[in-house]
Amino acid sequence: MKPNYWRLGFLLLFTLLQHAICVRQSSNEAYVTLLYGDEFLLGVRVLGKSIRDTGSTKDMVVLVSDGVSDYATKLLQADDWIVELISLLANPNQIRPKRFWGVYTKLKIFNMTNYKKVVYLDADTIVVRSVEDLFKCGKFCANLKHSERLNSGVLVMEPSQTVFNDMMTEVNTLPSYTGGDQGFLNSYYAGFANAHVFEPDLPQKVLDSRSVPEMERLSTLYNADVGLYMLANKWMVDEKELRVIHYTLGPLKPWDWWTSWLLKPVDVWQNAREHLEETLPGTGGGKNPKDEILVKLLFLLPLFTLLFCYYRSFLQIHSFCDHVRQLYYKFRSRGILAYSAVSSSTVNSDQQFPNGLQSKVPMFLGGLSVFVCFVAAFISLALALLIVPRQVMPWTGMLLMYEWTFMIFFLLFRSYLHLIYQWGKMKAYQVGSVSSRLESVDYDSGKGHQRQVSSCDIATCYYGLGMAFMAIAAPSLPCFLGITALFLRQRVGGEDLNDLSIQELCGLEQKMAASLTDVRQRKHLSEHRVLAHHLIDAILAYPVGGF
């Protein structure tokens, strides 16, 4: 039995030593990101999950400023982030975008000397495959954009107190073409465009035999910009080999619910978000407990508002019966349901005005109504986008936007129609006869034997609902057609023209021309038909969006 105890003790000691070695190794290298405010909190959470999903056990450090709430700090710690509080570095550039007010704080990463090497990732990035090989990179590595400019969204560096101090002395003198940290780094590493490309597949012996490069360029695989995807509606590199996706298309961020309907690569980010664990109550799936209460309120309020308005204006049983009765009498008398006469609630359709005047709608009213309709639609869409929380799920955001757009449009256009009705009623009273006024009084009091009609012409209701449908249907077209319909690829004989080279396109054109000649010889096509076929051949052979 004693040998067994010795064996168990040896295995336990070996396990503890191995764990200590792994901890020490992981503490020398880390993934780092920055958080200036709670707006990017969800981005940091998704980034952390994507790193852990690749199997990495290295430290994940987030540098947070004073603008981050205590709740956000606790949530990040629950998500296995190491939170370090930092003070912001002032941006020395007077001419800069407002959003760049604290971006120079990123330079503090160069002062994280408690780590041997760090990989910095922006909060709007996501890791789709393991990037552990980045820790083999040189002293400073970044991705080159626009031929000669480096992008600071993904960086690899060896922290150094000397380098950091030198940067602080150069901050006020070196120019920044962006007004932020990226422009400064381009000036500080002036020769970066001439650096060699990082080769992660080199044998370890080769890496050990050479000196550590001062600078190395990362390939697009480590910083795939969605802006490049939008140019051709596909990635310029093999999608299966992508390591990091960077959502840098202007103000569009992956956590904004509407970007999922505009950019296909956002689906990758949303999928990672849906699988976020509930590390704190109510945070599963990237949810915000405060937003959840607001979402429920925003969902119910338009429904109750529309039901209340419907009850007051359209769904009263008496008014509905009046509408049906009016349609019945007009059908029997072959009358016209339009705006050719003032509503019969104020003036009888058979009533003639004194001095031979007829009840007519002003010529400008139709154009004014169309203008008001589109203005109301624009205001409704704008207010709906402001009201709906930005970081809700895509389908939730779409549903809330449609609800609030329709409700706001309904209220605005209903108010306009009510004003028009009151204006027409006032005009009718001014030019109408005494009998018409008496009939109106009888109608309002509910007394009299004359057939009652609705105070709101049913054609007005149909007109308003029709314009509301058009206003809501117009922005829904991208949802049904898909935004990628704008970038549809031409296909010829099952071949995608965007995937063909110039030589392949020329060969395809020659094959089609040869087949066309053969058809012409066999069927003796007329000159006009031959010309038509040549035109079609030229159109199909043109490389749409392929270059």
C-alpha positions in Angstrom: 0.0 0.0 0.0 2.9 2.4 0.7 4.1 2.5 -2.9 0.6 3.6 -3.9 0.7 6.5 -1.5 4.0 7.6 -2.9 2.7 7.3 -6.4 -0.4 9.4 -5.6 1.7 12.0 -3.8 4.1 12.2 -6.8 1.2 12.7 -9.2 -0.3 15.4 -7.0 3.0 17.2 -6.8 3.5 17.0 -10.5 0.0 18.4 -11.2 0.5 21.3 -8.9 3.8 22.1 -10.5 2.3 21.9 -14.0 -0.5 24.2 -12.9 1.9 26.7 -11.4 4.0 26.7 -14.7 0.8 27.3 -16.8 -0.3 30.2 -14.5 3.2 31.8 -14.7 3.2 31.4 -18.4 -0.2 32.9 -18.8 0.6 35.8 -16.6 3.4 36.9 -18.9 1.1 37.4 -21.8 -2.4 38.9 -22.0 -5.2 40.2 -24.2 -6.0 43.8 -23.6 -8.8 46.1 -24.5 -10.0 49.6 -23.4 -13.4 50.7 -22.1 -14.2 54.4 -21.9 -17.9 54.2 -21.1 -20.8 51.7 -20.7 -21.7 52.1 -24.4 -18.9 49.7 -25.4 -19.6 47.3 -22.4 -21.5 44.7 -24.6 -18.7 44.8 -27.1 -16.1 44.0 -24.5 -18.2 41.1 -23.2 -18.6 39.6 -26.6 -14.9 40.0 -27.3 -14.0 38.2 -24.1 -16.3 35.3 -24.9 -14.9 35.0 -28.4 -11.4 34.8 -26.9 -12.4 32.1 -24.4 -14.2 30.1 -27.1 -10.9 29.7 -28.9 -9.5 27.8 -25.9 -7.2 30.5 -24.7 -6.3 30.6 -21.0 -4.2 33.8 -21.1 -5.2 36.8 -19.0 -7.8 39.2 -20.4 -7.3 42.7 -19.1 -9.6 45.6 -19.6 -8.4 49.1 -18.9 -11.4 51.2 -17.7 -11.7 54.9 -17.2 -13.7 56.9 -14.7 -16.7 57.0 -17.1 -17.4 53.3 -16.5 -20.1 52.5 -14.0 -19.5 50.2 -11.0 -22.1 47.7 -12.4 -20.2 47.4 -15.6 -17.0 46.8 -13.7 -18.6 44.0 -11.6 -20.1 42.4 -14.8 -16.7 42.4 -16.5 -15.1 40.8 -13.5 -17.8 38.1 -13.5 -17.0 37.5 -17.2 -13.4 36.7 -16.2 -11.9 40.0 -17.2 -9.1 41.6 -15.1 -10.2 45.2 -14.5 -7.6 47.9 -14.1 -8.7 51.5 -13.4 -6.7 54.1 -15.4 -6.9 57.9 -15.8 -7.4 59.3 -19.3 -4.7 60.8 -21.4 -5.7 64.2 -22.8 -5.8 64.5 -26.6 -3.3 67.2 -27.6 -4.9 67.8 -31.0 -7.3 70.8 -31.1 -8.7 69.8 -34.4 -10.2 66.3 -34.0 -13.5 64.4 -34.0 -15.4 64.7 -30.7 -15.3 60.9 -30.2 -11.4 61.0 -30.1 -11.3 63.0 -26.9 -9.7 60.1 -24.9 -8.2 57.8 -27.5 -4.6 58.7 -26.6 -5.2 56.6 -23.4 -4.5 53.6 -25.6 -0.8 54.5 -25.4 -0.8 53.4 -21.8 -0.8 49.8 -23.0 2.9 50.3 -23.9 3.4 50.8 -20.1 2.0 47.5 -19.0 5.4 46.2 -18.1 4.0 43.5 -15.8 3.4 41.5 -19.0 6.1 40.3 -21.4 3.8 40.7 -24.5 0.2 41.9 -25.0 -2.2 41.6 -27.8 -4.5 44.7 -28.0 -8.0 44.3 -29.5 -10.6 47.1 -29.9 -13.9 46.6 -28.3 -15.6 46.4 -31.7 -13.6 43.4 -32.8 -14.4 39.7 -32.4 -12.0 36.7 -32.5 -13.3 33.9 -34.8 -10.2 31.7 -34.7 -7.3 31.3 -32.3 -4.8 34.2 -32.4 -2.4 32.7 -29.9 0.3 32.8 -32.6 0.3 36.6 -32.4 2.4 36.3 -29.3 5.2 35.1 -31.6 5.2 38.5 -33.4 7.9 41.1 -33.0 8.2 44.0 -30.7 5.4 46.0 -32.5 2.9 44.5 -34.9 -0.1 46.0 -36.7 -2.1 45.6 -39.8 -1.5 47.9 -42.8 -4.4 49.8 -44.2 -4.7 52.0 -47.3 -1.3 51.0 -48.6 0.8 52.9 -46.1 -1.3 53.5 -42.9 -1.4 51.1 -40.0 -4.7 50.4 -38.2 -4.6 50.5 -34.4 -7.6 48.2 -33.9 -5.3 45.1 -33.5 -1.8 45.6 -32.0 0.9 43.4 -30.7 3.6 44.9 -28.5 6.2 44.3 -25.9 5.5 46.8 -23.1 8.4 49.1 -22.3 8.8 51.9 -19.9 11.4 53.5 -22.1 9.1 53.4 -25.2 6.2 54.8 -23.2 8.2 57.7 -21.8 9.5 58.5 -25.3 6.0 58.5 -26.7 4.9 60.9 -24.0 7.6 63.3 -25.0 6.6 63.1 -28.7 2.8 63.4 -28.1 2.8 67.2 -28.5 5.1 67.3 -31.5 4.3 64.4 -33.8 1.4 65.1 -36.1 -1.7 62.8 -36.2 -3.6 62.7 -39.5 -6.7 61.3 -37.8 -6.5 63.5 -34.7 -6.2 60.4 -32.6 -3.9 57.6 -31.4 -3.8 55.9 -34.8 -2.4 58.9 -36.6 0.2 59.4 -33.8 1.3 55.7 -34.1 1.7 56.1 -37.8 4.0 59.1 -37.2 5.9 57.4 -34.4 6.5 54.2 -36.4 7.3 56.1 -39.6 9.0 53.2 -41.3 6.2 50.7 -40.6 5.2 50.4 -44.2 8.5 48.8 -45.0 8.3 46.2 -42.3 8.2 42.5 -43.1 5.0 40.5 -43.0 4.5 38.4 -39.9 4.9 34.7 -40.7 3.3 32.6 -37.9 4.1 29.3 -39.5 7.8 29.6 -39.3 9.5 26.8 -37.2 10.4 27.6 -33.7 14.1 27.0 -34.4 14.0 29.7 -37.1 12.3 32.1 -34.7 14.9 31.4 -32.0 17.8 31.8 -34.4 17.0 35.3 -35.4 16.7 38.6 -33.5 13.3 39.8 -32.6 12.1 42.2 -35.3 11.3 45.7 -34.2 8.2 45.9 -36.4 6.1 43.3 -38.4 3.0 43.7 -40.5 0.0 41.6 -39.8 -2.1 40.2 -42.6 -5.7 41.0 -43.2 -6.7 37.8 -41.5 -5.8 39.3 -38.2 -7.8 42.5 -38.8 -10.5 41.9 -41.4 -12.3 45.2 -41.8 -16.0 44.9 -42.7 -15.6 47.9 -45.0 -13.6 45.7 -47.3 -16.4 43.2 -47.2 -18.9 45.8 -48.4 -16.8 46.7 -51.5 -17.6 43.4 -53.2 -20.1 41.8 -50.8 -17.6 39.2 -49.8 -14.2 38.9 -48.1 -11.1 39.4 -50.2 -9.5 36.6 -48.3 -10.6 33.0 -47.5 -13.4 33.4 -45.0 -12.5 30.2 -43.3 -9.0 31.5 -42.5 -10.2 34.8 -40.8 -8.9 35.3 -37.3 -10.3 38.7 -36.2 -13.2 40.7 -37.7 -13.1 44.4 -37.1 -16.4 46.4 -37.3 -15.1 49.8 -38.4 -17.7 50.9 -41.0 -18.2 54.5 -39.8 -20.7 54.8 -36.9 -22.2 51.4 -37.4 -21.3 49.1 -34.5 -22.4 45.4 -34.2 -24.3 46.0 -31.0 -26.7 48.5 -32.7 -29.7 46.4 -33.6 -30.1 47.9 -37.1 -26.6 46.9 -38.2 -27.6 43.3 -38.3 -30.1 44.1 -41.1 -27.4 46.0 -43.1 -24.1 44.1 -42.7 -24.0 40.3 -43.0 -20.7 39.9 -41.0 -22.6 41.2 -38.0 -24.3 37.8 -37.8 -21.1 36.3 -36.4 -21.0 38.9 -33.6 -24.7 38.5 -32.8 -24.3 34.7 -32.6 -21.6 35.1 -30.0 -23.7 37.6 -28.1 -26.7 35.2 -27.9 -24.5 32.6 -26.2 -23.2 35.0 -23.5 -23.6 33.4 -20.1 -25.7 34.9 -17.3 -22.8 35.9 -15.0 -25.0 38.4 -13.3 -28.8 38.2 -13.0 -30.5 39.2 -16.2 -27.4 39.5 -18.3 -27.7 36.3 -20.3 -27.6 36.7 -24.0 -26.1 40.2 -23.7 -29.2 41.6 -22.1 -29.4 44.7 -19.9 -31.9 44.4 -17.0 -32.7 48.1 -17.3 -33.3 47.8 -21.0 -35.6 44.8 -20.5 -38.0 46.8 -18.4 -38.0 49.6 -21.0 -38.5 47.2 -23.9 -41.7 45.8 -22.2 -43.0 49.3 -21.7 -42.2 50.4 -25.2 -43.9 47.2 -26.6 -47.2 47.7 -24.6 -47.6 51.5 -24.8 -48.2 51.8 -28.6 -50.8 49.0 -28.4 -52.8 50.6 -25.6 -52.5 54.0 -27.3 -53.8 52.8 -30.6 -56.6 50.8 -29.0 -57.6 53.9 -27.1 -57.6 56.1 -30.2 -59.4 53.4 -32.1 -62.1 53.2 -29.5 -62.6 56.9 -29.5 -62.6 57.4 -33.3 -63.2 54.2 -35.3 -64.4 51.3 -33.3 -67.5 52.7 -31.8 -70.4 50.4 -32.8 -72.6 53.3 -33.7 -70.0 55.0 -36.0 -69.2 51.7 -37.6 -72.9 51.1 -38.4 -73.0 54.6 -39.9 -70.1 53.8 -42.2 -71.7 50.6 -43.4 -75.1 52.4 -43.9 -73.4 55.3 -45.8 -71.6 52.8 -48.1 -74.9 51.0 -48.7 -76.9 54.2 -49.6 -74.1 55.5 -51.8 -73.9 52.2 -53.6 -77.6 52.2 -54.2 -77.6 55.8 -55.4 -74.3 55.3 -57.3 -72.7 58.1 -55.5 -69.0 58.8 -55.4 -67.1 58.3 -52.2 -64.5 61.1 -52.5 -63.6 64.6 -51.5 -65.8 66.2 -54.1 -68.2 67.5 -51.4 -68.0 68.5 -47.8 -68.9 65.7 -45.4 -72.6 65.2 -45.1 -72.4 65.6 -41.4 -72.3 69.3 -41.8 -73.9 69.9 -45.2 -76.4 67.7 -46.9 -75.1 66.3 -50.2 -78.3 67.6 -52.0 -78.0 71.1 -50.3 -77.1 74.0 -52.5 -75.2 77.0 -51.2 -76.5 80.5 -51.7 -75.3 82.5 -54.6 -74.8 79.3 -56.6 -71.6 78.3 -54.7 -70.8 74.7 -54.5 -68.9 72.9 -51.7 -65.4 72.2 -53.2 -62.1 71.1 -51.8 -59.2 73.6 -52.4 -56.8 72.7 -55.1 -53.8 72.8 -52.8 -55.2 70.3 -50.3 -54.1 67.2 -52.1 -50.5 68.3 -52.5 -50.4 69.5 -48.9 -51.7 66.2 -47.7 -49.0 64.3 -49.6 -46.3 66.6 -48.2 -47.6 66.3 -44.6 -47.7 62.5 -45.1 -44.1 62.2 -46.0 -43.0 64.7 -43.3 -44.9 62.7 -40.7 -43.3 59.5 -42.0 -39.8 61.0 -41.7 -40.5 62.3 -38.2 -42.0 59.0 -37.1 -38.9 57.0 -38.3 -36.5 59.5 -36.6 -38.4 59.5 -33.3 -38.7 55.7 -33.4 -34.9 55.3 -33.9 -34.3 57.6 -30.9 -36.8 55.9 -28.7 -35.8 52.2 -29.2 -32.7 51.2 -27.2 -29.7 50.7 -29.5 -28.5 47.4 -27.9 -31.6 45.3 -28.0 -31.7 42.2 -30.2 -32.3 42.8 -33.9 -35.8 41.3 -34.1 -36.8 43.2 -31.0 -35.5 46.5 -32.3 -37.3 45.9 -35.6 -40.6 45.2 -34.0 -40.4 48.2 -31.6 -39.4 50.5 -34.5 -42.4 49.4 -36.5 -44.7 49.8 -33.6 -43.6 53.3 -32.7 -43.2 54.4 -36.3 -46.8 53.4 -37.0 -48.1 54.9 -33.8 -46.4 58.2 -34.2 -47.4 58.4 -37.8 -51.0 57.5 -36.9 -51.2 60.3 -34.3 -49.5 62.9 -36.5 -51.6 62.3 -39.6 -54.7 61.8 -37.6 -54.2 65.2 -36.0 -53.7 66.7 -39.5 -56.9 65.1 -40.8 -58.8 66.3 -37.7 -57.6 69.9 -38.4 -58.7 69.6 -42.0 -62.1 68.3 -40.9 -62.5 71.1 -38.4 -61.4 73.7 -41.0 -63.9 72.3 -43.5 -66.7 72.2 -40.9 -66.0 75.9 -40.1 -66.1 76.8 -43.8 -69.3 74.9 -44.2 -70.9 76.8 -41.3 -69.8 80.1 -42.9 -71.3 79.5 -46.3 -74.1 77.1 -45.5 -77.7 77.9 -45.1 -79.6 78.1 -41.9 -81.2 74.7 -42.5 -77.8 73.1 -42.9 -76.8 74.6 -39.6 -79.9 73.3 -38.0 -79.3 69.9 -39.5 -75.8 70.0 -38.1 -77.1 70.9 -34.6 -79.6 68.1 -34.8 -76.9 65.7 -35.8 -74.6 66.8 -32.9 -77.4 66.5 -30.4 -78.4 63.1 -31.7 -82.0 64.3 -32.4 -83.9 64.3 -35.6 -85.2 61.9 -38.2 -82.5 62.5 -40.9 -80.2 59.6 -41.6 -77.0 60.0 -39.5 -73.5 59.7 -41.0 -70.1 59.6 -39.4 -68.4 62.8 -38.3 -65.4 61.6 -40.1 -65.8 60.6 -43.8 -64.8 57.0 -44.2 -62.8 58.0 -47.3 -60.6 60.0 -45.0 -60.0 56.9 -42.9 -59.1 54.9 -45.9 -56.8 57.7 -47.1 -55.0 57.9 -43.8 -54.6 54.2 -43.5 -53.4 53.9 -47.1 -50.8 56.6 -46.6 -49.7 55.0 -43.3 -49.3 51.6 -45.1 -47.1 53.2 -47.8 -45.0 55.0 -45.2 -44.4 51.8 -43.2 -44.0 49.6 -46.3 -41.3 51.8 -47.9 -38.6 51.2 -45.2 -39.5 47.6 -45.0 -38.3 46.8 -48.5 -34.7 46.1 -47.5 -36.1 43.6 -45.0 -37.9 41.7 -47.7 -35.4 42.2 -50.5 -32.3 42.1 -48.4 -29.7 44.8 -48.4 -27.4 42.5 -50.3 -29.7 42.7 -53.3 -27.9 45.9 -54.1 -24.7 43.8 -54.6 -26.1 40.8 -56.4 -23.4 39.0 -58.4 -23.9 38.3 -62.1 -23.8 34.6 -63.0 -23.1 33.1 -66.4 -23.4 29.4 -66.9 -23.2 28.8 -63.2 -20.0 30.8 -62.9 -19.8 33.7 -60.4 -18.2 36.6 -62.3 -16.9 38.2 -59.1 -14.8 35.0 -58.5 -13.3 34.9 -62.0 -10.0 36.4 -63.1 -9.4 38.5 -66.2 -8.0 35.5 -68.1 -11.0 33.3 -67.1 -13.4 36.0 -68.2 -11.7 36.3 -71.6 -11.8 32.5 -72.0 -15.5 32.5 -71.1 -16.1 35.3 -73.6 -14.3 33.3 -76.4 -16.3 30.2 -75.6 -19.6 32.1 -75.8 -18.5 33.8 -79.1 -17.6 30.4 -80.6 -20.9 28.9 -79.6 -22.7 31.9 -81.0 -20.9 31.5 -84.3 -21.7 27.8 -84.5 -25.4 28.6 -83.8 -25.4 31.3 -86.5 -23.9 28.9 -89.1 -26.3 26.1 -88.4 -29.5 28.2 -88.1 -28.6 31.0 -90.5 -29.7 33.8 -88.1 -30.5 37.1 -89.6 -28.1 40.0 -89.1 -30.3 41.7 -86.6 -30.5 38.6 -84.4 -26.7 38.1 -84.7 -26.2 41.7 -83.6 -28.5 41.2 -80.7 -26.7 38.1 -79.6 -23.4 39.9 -79.7 -24.8 42.7 -77.5 -26.0 40.1 -75.0 -22.6 38.4 -75.1 -20.8 41.7 -74.4 -23.1 42.5 -71.5 -22.8 39.1 -69.9 -19.0 39.1 -70.3 -18.6 42.4 -68.6 -17.1 41.8 -65.1 -19.7 43.5 -62.9 -18.2 44.3 -59.6 -15.4 41.8 -60.1 -12.4 44.1 -60.2 
